[in-house]
Amino acid sequence: MSITTEAMKASTTDIGLDSISSLPAVIAYKVQPDTGSQTPIAIQVHYSNYKLVNGVQIPYTIKRFVNGKLQLEISVNRTQIQ
């Protein structure tokens, strides 16, 4: 493969939309570790529990998975749109 093809492949982000609402449900991408390893790290961010706030759909639950394991979960309690 060429360097250009590898760079394009490494910088790809996939966005999965909810089939009913068309809101983002998951964003998936890979990052290169800074340890010198050539094996990329798979990252997925899941968005759910959307609520309408001043006309804007806001995800109230956000989960980040690293190599398939839950690393971070954010539960939003309230939002303010300005």
LUMFI-919283 format. One record per residue: residue number from 1; residue in three letters; x, y, z of N, C-alpha, C, CB in turn. Coordinates in nm, 2 decimals, always signed. Glycine has a CB too. Example, Ala and Ser with C-alpha at 12.3 -4.5 7.8 and 13.67 -1.06 7.14 Angstrom:
// LUMFI-919283
num,residu,n.xx,n.yy,n.zz,ca.xx,ca.yy,ca.zz,c.xx,c.yy,c.zz,cb.xx,cb.yy,cb.zz
1,ALA,+1.32,-0.57,+0.78,+1.23,-0.45,+0.78,+1.32,-0.33,+0.78,+1.13,-0.45,+0.90
2,SER,+1.28,-0.22,+0.71,+1.37,-0.11,+0.71,+1.29,+0.00,+0.79,+1.41,-0.06,+0.57
//
This chain:
// LUMFI-919283
num,residu,n.xx,n.yy,n.zz,ca.xx,ca.yy,ca.zz,c.xx,c.yy,c.zz,cb.xx,cb.yy,cb.zz
1,MET,+0.08,-0.12,+0.00,+0.00,+0.00,+0.00,+0.09,+0.12,+0.00,-0.09,+0.00,+0.12
2,SER,+0.04,+0.23,-0.06,+0.11,+0.36,-0.06,+0.09,+0.43,+0.07,+0.06,+0.44,-0.18
3,ILE,+0.18,+0.53,+0.09,+0.17,+0.61,+0.22,+0.04,+0.68,+0.22,+0.29,+0.71,+0.22
4,THR,+0.00,+0.73,+0.10,-0.13,+0.81,+0.10,-0.25,+0.72,+0.14,-0.15,+0.86,-0.04
5,THR,-0.25,+0.59,+0.09,-0.36,+0.50,+0.12,-0.36,+0.47,+0.27,-0.34,+0.37,+0.04
6,GLU,-0.24,+0.45,+0.33,-0.23,+0.42,+0.47,-0.27,+0.54,+0.55,-0.08,+0.39,+0.51
7,ALA,-0.24,+0.66,+0.51,-0.28,+0.78,+0.58,-0.43,+0.80,+0.58,-0.21,+0.91,+0.53
8,MET,-0.49,+0.77,+0.46,-0.63,+0.79,+0.45,-0.70,+0.68,+0.54,-0.68,+0.77,+0.30
9,LYS,-0.65,+0.56,+0.54,-0.71,+0.46,+0.62,-0.70,+0.49,+0.77,-0.64,+0.32,+0.59
10,ALA,-0.59,+0.54,+0.81,-0.57,+0.57,+0.95,-0.65,+0.69,+1.00,-0.42,+0.60,+0.97
11,SER,-0.69,+0.78,+0.91,-0.77,+0.90,+0.95,-0.92,+0.88,+0.93,-0.71,+1.02,+0.88
12,THR,-0.96,+0.76,+0.90,-1.11,+0.74,+0.88,-1.19,+0.74,+1.01,-1.13,+0.61,+0.80
13,THR,-1.30,+0.81,+1.00,-1.39,+0.81,+1.11,-1.53,+0.76,+1.06,-1.41,+0.95,+1.18
14,ASP,-1.59,+0.67,+1.13,-1.72,+0.61,+1.09,-1.82,+0.67,+1.19,-1.72,+0.46,+1.09
15,ILE,-1.93,+0.72,+1.13,-2.04,+0.77,+1.21,-2.17,+0.69,+1.19,-2.07,+0.92,+1.17
16,GLY,-2.22,+0.63,+1.29,-2.34,+0.55,+1.29,-2.46,+0.63,+1.33,-2.33,+0.42,+1.37
17,LEU,-2.56,+0.64,+1.25,-2.68,+0.71,+1.29,-2.79,+0.62,+1.34,-2.73,+0.80,+1.17
18,ASP,-2.87,+0.67,+1.43,-2.99,+0.60,+1.48,-3.09,+0.58,+1.36,-3.05,+0.67,+1.60
19,SER,-3.14,+0.46,+1.34,-3.22,+0.44,+1.22,-3.36,+0.51,+1.23,-3.25,+0.29,+1.21
20,ILE,-3.40,+0.55,+1.35,-3.53,+0.62,+1.36,-3.51,+0.77,+1.37,-3.60,+0.57,+1.49
21,SER,-3.42,+0.82,+1.45,-3.41,+0.96,+1.47,-3.30,+1.03,+1.38,-3.37,+0.99,+1.61
22,SER,-3.22,+0.95,+1.32,-3.10,+0.99,+1.24,-3.00,+1.08,+1.32,-3.15,+1.08,+1.12
23,LEU,-3.01,+1.07,+1.45,-2.91,+1.13,+1.54,-2.79,+1.04,+1.55,-2.97,+1.16,+1.68
24,PRO,-2.67,+1.10,+1.57,-2.55,+1.02,+1.59,-2.57,+0.92,+1.71,-2.43,+1.11,+1.61
25,ALA,-2.54,+0.80,+1.68,-2.54,+0.69,+1.78,-2.40,+0.65,+1.82,-2.63,+0.57,+1.74
26,VAL,-2.31,+0.64,+1.73,-2.18,+0.60,+1.75,-2.08,+0.66,+1.66,-2.17,+0.44,+1.74
27,ILE,-1.96,+0.70,+1.71,-1.85,+0.75,+1.63,-1.74,+0.65,+1.65,-1.82,+0.90,+1.66
28,ALA,-1.68,+0.60,+1.55,-1.57,+0.50,+1.56,-1.45,+0.55,+1.48,-1.61,+0.36,+1.52
29,TYR,-1.33,+0.54,+1.54,-1.21,+0.57,+1.48,-1.09,+0.50,+1.54,-1.18,+0.73,+1.48
30,LYS,-0.97,+0.51,+1.49,-0.85,+0.44,+1.54,-0.75,+0.55,+1.56,-0.80,+0.33,+1.45
31,VAL,-0.67,+0.53,+1.66,-0.55,+0.62,+1.69,-0.43,+0.53,+1.70,-0.58,+0.70,+1.82
32,GLN,-0.32,+0.59,+1.66,-0.19,+0.53,+1.67,-0.13,+0.55,+1.81,-0.09,+0.58,+1.57
33,PRO,-0.09,+0.44,+1.88,-0.03,+0.46,+2.01,+0.10,+0.53,+2.00,-0.02,+0.33,+2.09
34,ASP,+0.13,+0.61,+2.11,+0.26,+0.68,+2.11,+0.38,+0.59,+2.17,+0.25,+0.81,+2.19
35,THR,+0.35,+0.46,+2.18,+0.45,+0.37,+2.23,+0.54,+0.31,+2.12,+0.39,+0.26,+2.31
36,GLY,+0.51,+0.35,+1.99,+0.59,+0.30,+1.88,+0.52,+0.17,+1.82,+0.73,+0.27,+1.93
37,SER,+0.42,+0.12,+1.88,+0.35,+0.00,+1.83,+0.28,+0.04,+1.70,+0.25,-0.05,+1.93
38,GLN,+0.27,-0.05,+1.61,+0.21,-0.03,+1.48,+0.06,-0.07,+1.49,+0.28,-0.11,+1.37
39,THR,+0.02,-0.13,+1.60,-0.12,-0.17,+1.61,-0.21,-0.05,+1.66,-0.13,-0.29,+1.71
40,PRO,-0.30,-0.01,+1.58,-0.39,+0.10,+1.62,-0.48,+0.07,+1.73,-0.47,+0.16,+1.50
41,ILE,-0.53,+0.17,+1.80,-0.62,+0.15,+1.91,-0.76,+0.19,+1.86,-0.58,+0.24,+2.04
42,ALA,-0.85,+0.10,+1.88,-0.99,+0.13,+1.83,-1.07,+0.21,+1.94,-1.07,-0.01,+1.80
43,ILE,-1.13,+0.32,+1.90,-1.21,+0.40,+1.99,-1.35,+0.41,+1.93,-1.15,+0.55,+2.00
44,GLN,-1.45,+0.39,+2.02,-1.59,+0.41,+1.99,-1.65,+0.50,+2.09,-1.66,+0.27,+1.98
45,VAL,-1.73,+0.60,+2.05,-1.80,+0.68,+2.14,-1.95,+0.66,+2.11,-1.76,+0.83,+2.12
46,HIS,-2.03,+0.62,+2.21,-2.17,+0.60,+2.19,-2.25,+0.71,+2.25,-2.21,+0.46,+2.26
47,TYR,-2.35,+0.76,+2.18,-2.44,+0.87,+2.23,-2.58,+0.81,+2.24,-2.43,+0.99,+2.13
48,SER,-2.65,+0.84,+2.35,-2.78,+0.79,+2.37,-2.86,+0.88,+2.47,-2.78,+0.64,+2.42
49,ASN,-2.98,+0.84,+2.49,-3.07,+0.92,+2.58,-3.08,+1.06,+2.55,-3.02,+0.90,+2.73
50,TYR,-3.11,+1.09,+2.42,-3.12,+1.23,+2.37,-3.24,+1.29,+2.43,-3.13,+1.23,+2.22
51,LYS,-3.23,+1.42,+2.46,-3.34,+1.50,+2.51,-3.34,+1.64,+2.44,-3.33,+1.53,+2.67
52,LEU,-3.46,+1.69,+2.41,-3.47,+1.81,+2.34,-3.45,+1.93,+2.44,-3.61,+1.82,+2.27
53,VAL,-3.36,+2.02,+2.41,-3.33,+2.13,+2.50,-3.33,+2.26,+2.41,-3.19,+2.11,+2.57
54,ASN,-3.42,+2.34,+2.43,-3.44,+2.46,+2.35,-3.42,+2.44,+2.20,-3.33,+2.57,+2.39
55,GLY,-3.48,+2.33,+2.15,-3.48,+2.30,+2.01,-3.36,+2.22,+1.96,-3.49,+2.42,+1.93
56,VAL,-3.27,+2.18,+2.05,-3.15,+2.11,+2.01,-3.15,+1.97,+2.08,-3.02,+2.19,+2.05
57,GLN,-3.13,+1.87,+2.01,-3.12,+1.73,+2.07,-2.98,+1.71,+2.13,-3.15,+1.62,+1.96
58,ILE,-2.98,+1.68,+2.26,-2.86,+1.67,+2.34,-2.85,+1.52,+2.39,-2.85,+1.77,+2.45
59,PRO,-2.74,+1.45,+2.37,-2.72,+1.32,+2.43,-2.69,+1.33,+2.58,-2.61,+1.24,+2.36
60,TYR,-2.77,+1.27,+2.66,-2.75,+1.27,+2.81,-2.67,+1.16,+2.86,-2.89,+1.27,+2.88
61,THR,-2.64,+1.06,+2.77,-2.55,+0.95,+2.81,-2.44,+0.94,+2.70,-2.63,+0.82,+2.83
62,ILE,-2.32,+0.94,+2.74,-2.20,+0.93,+2.64,-2.11,+0.82,+2.70,-2.13,+1.07,+2.62
63,LYS,-2.07,+0.73,+2.62,-1.98,+0.62,+2.66,-1.87,+0.61,+2.57,-2.06,+0.48,+2.68
64,ARG,-1.74,+0.60,+2.62,-1.63,+0.58,+2.53,-1.57,+0.44,+2.56,-1.52,+0.69,+2.56
65,PHE,-1.55,+0.37,+2.45,-1.49,+0.23,+2.46,-1.35,+0.24,+2.39,-1.58,+0.13,+2.39
66,VAL,-1.25,+0.18,+2.45,-1.12,+0.17,+2.40,-1.09,+0.02,+2.38,-1.01,+0.23,+2.49
67,ASN,-1.07,-0.02,+2.26,-1.05,-0.16,+2.22,-1.16,-0.25,+2.27,-0.91,-0.21,+2.28
68,GLY,-1.28,-0.20,+2.27,-1.40,-0.28,+2.30,-1.43,-0.27,+2.45,-1.38,-0.41,+2.26
69,LYS,-1.35,-0.21,+2.53,-1.38,-0.21,+2.68,-1.42,-0.07,+2.72,-1.25,-0.25,+2.76
70,LEU,-1.53,-0.06,+2.80,-1.58,+0.07,+2.85,-1.47,+0.14,+2.93,-1.71,+0.05,+2.93
71,GLN,-1.44,+0.26,+2.89,-1.33,+0.34,+2.96,-1.39,+0.45,+3.04,-1.23,+0.38,+2.86
72,LEU,-1.50,+0.51,+2.98,-1.56,+0.63,+3.04,-1.71,+0.64,+3.01,-1.49,+0.76,+2.98
73,GLU,-1.78,+0.67,+3.11,-1.93,+0.69,+3.10,-1.97,+0.83,+3.16,-2.01,+0.58,+3.16
74,ILE,-2.03,+0.91,+3.08,-2.07,+1.04,+3.12,-2.23,+1.04,+3.12,-2.02,+1.15,+3.03
75,SER,-2.28,+1.08,+3.23,-2.43,+1.10,+3.25,-2.45,+1.25,+3.27,-2.49,+1.02,+3.36
76,VAL,-2.52,+1.31,+3.18,-2.55,+1.46,+3.19,-2.67,+1.48,+3.27,-2.56,+1.52,+3.04
77,ASN,-2.67,+1.57,+3.36,-2.78,+1.59,+3.45,-2.86,+1.71,+3.40,-2.73,+1.62,+3.59
78,ARG,-2.80,+1.81,+3.35,-2.87,+1.92,+3.29,-2.79,+2.00,+3.19,-2.92,+2.02,+3.40
79,THR,-2.85,+2.07,+3.10,-2.78,+2.14,+3.00,-2.84,+2.28,+2.99,-2.79,+2.07,+2.86
80,GLN,-2.76,+2.37,+2.93,-2.81,+2.51,+2.90,-2.76,+2.55,+2.77,-2.75,+2.60,+3.02
81,ILE,-2.85,+2.59,+2.68,-2.82,+2.63,+2.55,-2.83,+2.79,+2.55,-2.92,+2.57,+2.44
82,GLN,-2.72,+2.85,+2.51,-2.72,+3.00,+2.50,-2.71,+3.05,+2.36,-2.60,+3.05,+2.58
//
